[in-house]
Amino acid sequence: MPGFGCWLFLALSWDIYTLREIPEEAIHVSEYGILGLLVYRALTHRVRDFSIYLMAALVVAMIGVIDEYIQWLTPSRVFDLRDIRTNAIAGALSQLAIFLGLRPSIIHGMPAAINWSRLCYLGIAALALLALGFMNTPQRIAWYATNLPPLAYLMDSKSVMVEYGYRYEDPDTGIFRSRFSEAQLQRLDQQRGAEVAGILDRYIRGIGYREFQSIYTVPRDAYAHEAGVHLFRREFHLDRARENSPEKQHHYQVAYRENQILKKYFSTALNHSRHDWNPETEREVEPNADKTFLYESAVSKGLITSLSQSQVLALFAAVSVLLWLVGVRLRRAGRSTQT
């Protein structure tokens, strides 16, 4: 009978195989699995107890974070928290494969206090790297691009690290997320609605949505970007519904709900544009829309809405301080046992 390590290796191989239609993801899993083996091999020169597996997994996770930062700084590449998770999982699985499959004889014994301490410090370093990403909001990206000329190209990037915002659960529109509070949306609609209407007329069904995305990025103009994405999603699904798609009712429902969001929260921009539906379109869409369940818009779905940035950073800081206190105590305990 094959051992558990063999089954783990087969599970990792299957995970890579299931990602065959997303080659970038499959490559990430295989690359970071191999990287996990190399990091383990490097650490064996210093660590010979079971803490080596945890250390190696943490080091691989940190390399994965740095890799995503480099991708964010590279034009045409994107930062993705999901890739960080994938990289970390691949590194952890490689350590499990070594522990349960290879069972190296040179690794034995419970971790010494000094190695537990090192794990705590590695954890602090990993949290610090992650915290940098959670601080890197579009507002900071805009500051970099404005004040550091070599980074000016970041204003054109479609990739942001993290964004914070608000979750709306409105019985009239369904669930959607925005970078702005309701008061901010109302103010922006009053102040910039007519201006944004001209932008929507120029690009959505005009010059083109791709060019709109390249010009009105989140760091450059988050409000125009948000309005444009809602409008594009409405138009896209209305077109699909009119093509008599098998999911016609679903497409009408998305178009109907996105229109409701635009009418309620971007009303000035919509009313001043050429995109306000006429009565005939309203009569076409509303009866065909499926209103039996609560709609959730995919626009801005990646926003962090459960915690504010200050709360996220406070959580990072609290965990880091706790790890530091534990690490100091364990280091002292390790030194006392050696003397």
Backbone torsions as a table, in degrees:
resi	resn	phi	psi	omega
1	MET	NA	134.8	178.1
2	PRO	-67.2	145.1	178.9
3	GLY	-74.6	173.4	-178.6
4	PHE	-63.1	-36.2	179.3
5	GLY	-60.5	-38.4	178.0
6	CYS	-64.1	-43.5	177.9
7	TRP	-62.5	-36.5	178.5
8	LEU	-64.5	-42.2	177.6
9	PHE	-62.5	-41.9	178.4
10	LEU	-64.2	-37.7	178.4
11	ALA	-64.4	-41.5	177.9
12	LEU	-64.3	-41.6	178.5
13	SER	-63.4	-40.9	178.4
14	TRP	-65.1	-38.1	177.9
15	ASP	-60.0	-42.8	177.8
16	ILE	-64.6	-41.8	-178.0
17	TYR	-63.7	-41.1	-179.0
18	THR	-66.2	-19.2	178.5
19	LEU	-94.4	15.1	-174.0
20	ARG	-62.5	-26.5	179.2
21	GLU	-83.0	-8.3	173.7
22	ILE	-121.8	78.6	-171.1
23	PRO	-57.2	-32.2	179.4
24	GLU	-62.2	-41.0	179.7
25	GLU	-66.8	-44.0	-179.8
26	ALA	-61.5	-41.4	178.9
27	ILE	-63.9	-40.2	178.5
28	HIS	-59.1	-46.1	-178.0
29	VAL	-62.0	-47.2	-177.8
30	SER	-68.6	-42.4	-179.8
31	GLU	-60.7	-46.5	-176.0
32	TYR	-77.5	-22.4	170.5
33	GLY	-65.1	-45.0	177.3
34	ILE	-65.3	-41.7	178.4
35	LEU	-58.9	-38.4	178.0
36	GLY	-59.3	-40.3	177.7
37	LEU	-63.5	-42.0	-178.3
38	LEU	-68.2	-40.6	178.9
39	VAL	-65.1	-42.6	176.6
40	TYR	-57.2	-45.7	-178.5
41	ARG	-61.8	-39.6	179.6
42	ALA	-66.3	-38.9	-176.7
43	LEU	-73.2	-20.1	-178.9
44	THR	-63.0	-17.3	178.4
45	HIS	-72.8	-18.5	-177.6
46	ARG	-120.0	-29.0	-171.7
47	VAL	-125.2	129.9	-178.9
48	ARG	-127.9	14.5	175.0
49	ASP	-112.7	-177.9	-171.3
50	PHE	-67.6	-11.7	177.8
51	SER	-66.6	-15.9	-178.7
52	ILE	-59.8	-35.1	-178.0
53	TYR	-68.1	-41.0	177.9
54	LEU	-68.2	-41.1	178.5
55	MET	-61.5	-46.0	-179.2
56	ALA	-62.4	-42.1	179.0
57	ALA	-62.6	-40.4	178.7
58	LEU	-66.8	-42.1	179.7
59	VAL	-62.3	-42.9	178.7
60	VAL	-62.9	-42.0	178.5
61	ALA	-60.8	-41.5	179.1
62	MET	-65.2	-40.7	177.1
63	ILE	-62.5	-37.9	177.7
64	GLY	-62.2	-39.3	177.5
65	VAL	-64.7	-47.3	179.9
66	ILE	-60.7	-39.8	178.8
67	ASP	-59.2	-43.4	179.6
68	GLU	-67.3	-34.5	176.5
69	TYR	-63.8	-41.4	178.7
70	ILE	-63.3	-40.6	178.4
71	GLN	-62.8	-38.4	179.5
72	TRP	-63.5	-35.2	179.9
73	LEU	-79.7	-9.1	-177.4
74	THR	-94.9	121.8	178.3
75	PRO	-55.6	140.7	179.6
76	SER	75.9	-2.7	174.5
77	ARG	-105.6	162.3	-175.1
78	VAL	-129.6	152.3	173.0
79	PHE	-91.0	137.7	-178.5
80	ASP	-145.9	118.9	178.1
81	LEU	-61.0	-29.2	179.9
82	ARG	-65.7	-33.2	177.4
83	ASP	-67.6	-37.2	176.5
84	ILE	-60.5	-44.7	178.4
85	ARG	-62.3	-45.1	-179.8
86	THR	-60.9	-44.3	179.7
87	ASN	-61.4	-44.3	-178.5
88	ALA	-64.9	-41.4	179.4
89	ILE	-64.0	-42.4	179.3
90	ALA	-61.8	-42.0	178.0
91	GLY	-63.8	-41.7	179.5
92	ALA	-66.2	-40.8	179.3
93	LEU	-64.7	-35.1	178.3
94	SER	-64.6	-35.8	178.0
95	GLN	-69.6	-38.0	175.9
96	LEU	-63.7	-38.9	179.3
97	ALA	-63.2	-40.3	178.4
98	ILE	-66.2	-46.8	-175.9
99	PHE	-65.5	-46.2	-174.4
100	LEU	-91.4	-24.7	-177.2
101	GLY	-97.2	-57.3	-178.4
102	LEU	-76.8	-34.5	-178.7
103	ARG	48.3	59.7	-176.1
104	PRO	-61.1	132.5	-176.4
105	SER	-71.6	-21.3	-178.4
106	ILE	-74.4	-14.0	180.0
107	ILE	-103.3	117.4	-179.4
108	HIS	-159.5	159.6	175.5
109	GLY	88.8	153.8	176.6
110	MET	-71.0	152.1	-177.9
111	PRO	-60.5	137.8	174.5
112	ALA	-73.1	159.2	-178.6
113	ALA	-57.0	-38.3	-178.0
114	ILE	-64.8	-33.5	179.1
115	ASN	-76.7	-33.3	171.7
116	TRP	-61.1	-40.2	178.0
117	SER	-61.4	-44.9	178.4
118	ARG	-60.8	-38.0	177.4
119	LEU	-61.6	-40.6	177.8
120	CYS	-61.1	-44.3	-179.0
121	TYR	-68.6	-36.9	174.8
122	LEU	-63.3	-39.5	177.1
123	GLY	-61.1	-40.6	177.7
124	ILE	-63.0	-43.1	179.3
125	ALA	-62.7	-41.7	179.3
126	ALA	-64.4	-42.0	178.4
127	LEU	-64.6	-38.9	178.7
128	ALA	-62.4	-41.8	178.2
129	LEU	-62.7	-43.7	178.6
130	LEU	-65.2	-40.6	-178.9
131	ALA	-60.1	-36.6	177.6
132	LEU	-58.6	-40.4	177.9
133	GLY	-67.0	-40.4	-178.6
134	PHE	-73.2	-11.8	173.5
135	MET	-91.1	-15.0	-171.0
136	ASN	-86.9	70.5	-178.5
137	THR	-81.1	167.1	177.0
138	PRO	-56.4	-32.5	178.4
139	GLN	-64.3	-40.4	177.7
140	ARG	-70.8	-37.1	177.1
141	ILE	-60.3	-43.1	178.3
142	ALA	-62.1	-36.5	178.6
143	TRP	-65.6	-44.8	178.1
144	TYR	-57.7	-48.8	-174.7
145	ALA	-64.8	-31.6	-178.4
146	THR	-80.8	-37.6	-172.3
147	ASN	-101.3	-14.3	179.1
148	LEU	-121.5	93.8	-174.0
149	PRO	-47.7	-40.7	-179.9
150	PRO	-62.0	-19.0	-178.9
151	LEU	-103.0	14.4	-177.8
152	ALA	-59.5	-29.2	-178.6
153	TYR	-64.0	-17.1	-179.0
154	LEU	-65.5	-22.0	177.1
155	MET	-64.1	-24.2	-179.1
156	ASP	-93.7	-1.7	-176.1
157	SER	-75.7	135.8	175.3
158	LYS	-84.7	-5.6	-175.9
159	SER	-102.7	126.8	172.2
160	VAL	-121.9	156.4	-178.4
161	MET	-75.8	-64.8	178.8
162	VAL	-139.5	153.6	176.1
163	GLU	-137.3	145.1	177.8
164	TYR	-112.7	149.0	-178.7
165	GLY	-167.4	-151.3	-171.9
166	TYR	-129.3	142.9	177.1
167	ARG	-105.8	124.0	179.2
168	TYR	-105.5	129.3	172.2
169	GLU	-120.7	90.4	-171.6
170	ASP	-107.8	122.9	-179.5
171	PRO	-61.7	-21.6	179.8
172	ASP	-81.9	-27.2	-173.3
173	THR	-122.4	-21.1	-172.4
174	GLY	97.5	-159.6	-177.8
175	ILE	-96.6	131.5	170.7
176	PHE	-150.7	164.8	-176.8
177	ARG	-121.6	147.9	179.9
178	SER	-143.6	153.4	175.3
179	ARG	-77.1	-6.2	-173.3
180	PHE	-122.4	147.1	173.5
181	SER	-71.6	168.5	-179.5
182	GLU	-61.0	-41.2	178.7
183	ALA	-63.6	-39.9	178.5
184	GLN	-66.1	-40.9	178.1
185	LEU	-61.6	-42.3	179.3
186	GLN	-63.5	-43.8	-179.5
187	ARG	-65.3	-45.3	-179.8
188	LEU	-64.6	-37.5	179.2
189	ASP	-64.2	-39.4	178.7
190	GLN	-70.5	-41.6	-175.2
191	GLN	-79.8	-35.1	-171.2
192	ARG	-123.1	3.0	-175.3
193	GLY	-55.8	-48.0	-178.3
194	ALA	-64.9	-40.1	178.2
195	GLU	-63.0	-46.0	-178.5
196	VAL	-67.4	-31.4	176.3
197	ALA	-58.5	-41.8	177.1
198	GLY	-63.0	-37.4	178.1
199	ILE	-65.0	-44.1	-179.7
200	LEU	-63.8	-40.7	178.9
201	ASP	-64.9	-34.4	-176.1
202	ARG	-73.5	-36.3	-170.3
203	TYR	-109.6	-45.9	-176.3
204	ILE	-75.2	114.1	-172.2
205	ARG	66.1	16.3	176.1
206	GLY	-114.7	-112.8	179.2
207	ILE	-59.9	-36.6	176.3
208	GLY	138.3	146.9	-177.1
209	TYR	-68.2	-35.5	-179.1
210	ARG	-63.0	-41.4	178.4
211	GLU	-68.4	-37.0	175.0
212	PHE	-56.9	-46.2	-179.2
213	GLN	-63.7	-36.0	-178.4
214	SER	-73.9	-25.8	-179.1
215	ILE	-93.7	-47.9	-175.9
216	TYR	-99.0	68.0	176.8
217	THR	-76.5	167.3	-179.2
218	VAL	-62.5	-45.5	178.6
219	PRO	-61.9	-31.6	-176.5
220	ARG	-82.7	-43.3	-176.5
221	ASP	-158.3	84.3	-174.7
222	ALA	-64.5	-35.0	-177.1
223	TYR	-69.2	-49.0	178.2
224	ALA	-62.4	-38.4	178.4
225	HIS	-59.4	-47.3	-177.1
226	GLU	-63.7	-45.4	179.6
227	ALA	-62.3	-41.8	-178.6
228	GLY	-65.9	-38.2	-179.2
229	VAL	-69.0	-41.0	176.0
230	HIS	-60.7	-43.8	-178.6
231	LEU	-66.7	-43.4	179.0
232	PHE	-61.3	-41.9	179.7
233	ARG	-62.9	-40.1	177.1
234	ARG	-60.9	-48.2	-176.7
235	GLU	-66.9	-40.2	-179.5
236	PHE	-59.6	-47.7	-176.3
237	HIS	-74.5	-29.8	174.4
238	LEU	-64.8	-41.9	176.6
239	ASP	-60.2	-43.8	-179.2
240	ARG	-64.5	-38.6	179.7
241	ALA	-63.2	-38.8	-178.1
242	ARG	-73.9	-12.8	176.4
243	GLU	-85.2	6.3	-178.6
244	ASN	58.1	44.6	176.4
245	SER	-62.8	152.8	175.0
246	PRO	-59.1	-24.2	178.4
247	GLU	-102.8	37.4	-175.0
248	LYS	-55.1	-45.2	-177.9
249	GLN	-63.6	-40.0	177.9
250	HIS	-62.7	-44.9	-179.3
251	HIS	-62.8	-41.0	177.0
252	TYR	-63.2	-38.1	-179.5
253	GLN	-63.9	-43.8	179.1
254	VAL	-62.9	-46.3	179.7
255	ALA	-60.4	-41.9	-179.0
256	TYR	-63.8	-46.8	-177.4
257	ARG	-70.0	-39.6	177.7
258	GLU	-63.7	-35.2	176.8
259	ASN	-66.2	-38.0	177.7
260	GLN	-63.5	-41.1	177.6
261	ILE	-61.0	-44.9	179.8
262	LEU	-63.6	-43.1	-177.6
263	LYS	-66.5	-32.6	-175.7
264	LYS	-89.3	-37.7	-171.5
265	TYR	-111.5	-14.2	178.1
266	PHE	-130.6	40.0	-168.7
267	SER	-63.6	-43.4	-178.8
268	THR	-64.2	-44.6	178.7
269	ALA	-60.9	-41.9	-178.9
270	LEU	-69.3	-44.6	-176.2
271	ASN	-66.8	-31.0	-179.6
272	HIS	-86.8	-4.4	-177.9
273	SER	-99.2	175.7	175.9
274	ARG	-87.1	9.0	-172.7
275	HIS	-103.9	3.0	177.1
276	ASP	-70.8	126.8	-176.2
277	TRP	-64.4	140.6	173.2
278	ASN	-82.9	167.8	-177.0
279	PRO	-57.8	-32.6	-179.7
280	GLU	-64.8	-42.2	179.2
281	THR	-66.6	-40.1	177.1
282	GLU	-58.3	-44.4	-179.0
283	ARG	-69.5	-26.7	176.7
284	GLU	-72.2	-44.0	-169.1
285	VAL	-82.9	-49.3	-169.5
286	GLU	-57.7	-47.2	-178.9
287	PRO	-65.5	-24.3	-176.7
288	ASN	-92.5	-7.5	-178.2
289	ALA	-79.1	138.2	177.3
290	ASP	-83.2	109.3	-176.9
291	LYS	-107.2	18.3	-173.5
292	THR	-80.4	-13.8	179.7
293	PHE	-136.2	162.0	-176.7
294	LEU	-72.7	121.7	-179.1
295	TYR	-77.6	141.9	174.5
296	GLU	-128.2	115.0	-177.7
297	SER	-71.4	142.0	176.7
298	ALA	-83.8	-7.8	-179.7
299	VAL	-67.2	129.3	178.0
300	SER	59.1	30.0	-175.4
301	LYS	-67.7	-19.8	-179.2
302	GLY	-81.4	-0.6	-179.8
303	LEU	-64.9	142.0	172.6
304	ILE	-85.7	115.2	-175.8
305	THR	-117.5	-14.8	-176.9
306	SER	-79.2	-24.9	-179.7
307	LEU	-135.5	148.4	173.9
308	SER	-82.5	168.0	179.2
309	GLN	-61.4	-42.0	-179.3
310	SER	-63.3	-36.7	178.7
311	GLN	-68.5	-40.9	178.8
312	VAL	-62.1	-46.7	-178.5
313	LEU	-67.7	-35.0	176.7
314	ALA	-64.1	-37.5	178.1
315	LEU	-65.7	-45.2	175.9
316	PHE	-56.6	-46.1	-177.0
317	ALA	-64.4	-42.7	-178.5
318	ALA	-63.3	-44.9	179.8
319	VAL	-66.0	-38.7	179.6
320	SER	-64.6	-42.9	178.3
321	VAL	-62.9	-42.4	178.9
322	LEU	-61.7	-44.8	178.5
323	LEU	-63.4	-38.9	179.5
324	TRP	-63.8	-44.4	179.5
325	LEU	-63.0	-43.5	178.6
326	VAL	-64.7	-42.1	-179.5
327	GLY	-62.6	-42.3	178.5
328	VAL	-63.1	-44.2	-179.3
329	ARG	-63.5	-42.6	179.9
330	LEU	-67.8	-37.9	177.9
331	ARG	-62.2	-43.4	178.2
332	ARG	-63.2	-41.2	179.0
333	ALA	-63.6	-40.0	178.3
334	GLY	-63.9	-40.2	179.4
335	ARG	-67.5	-37.7	-179.0
336	SER	-67.4	-32.3	178.9
337	THR	-74.3	-24.0	179.3
338	GLN	-79.6	-23.5	-177.7
339	THR	-89.6	NA	NA
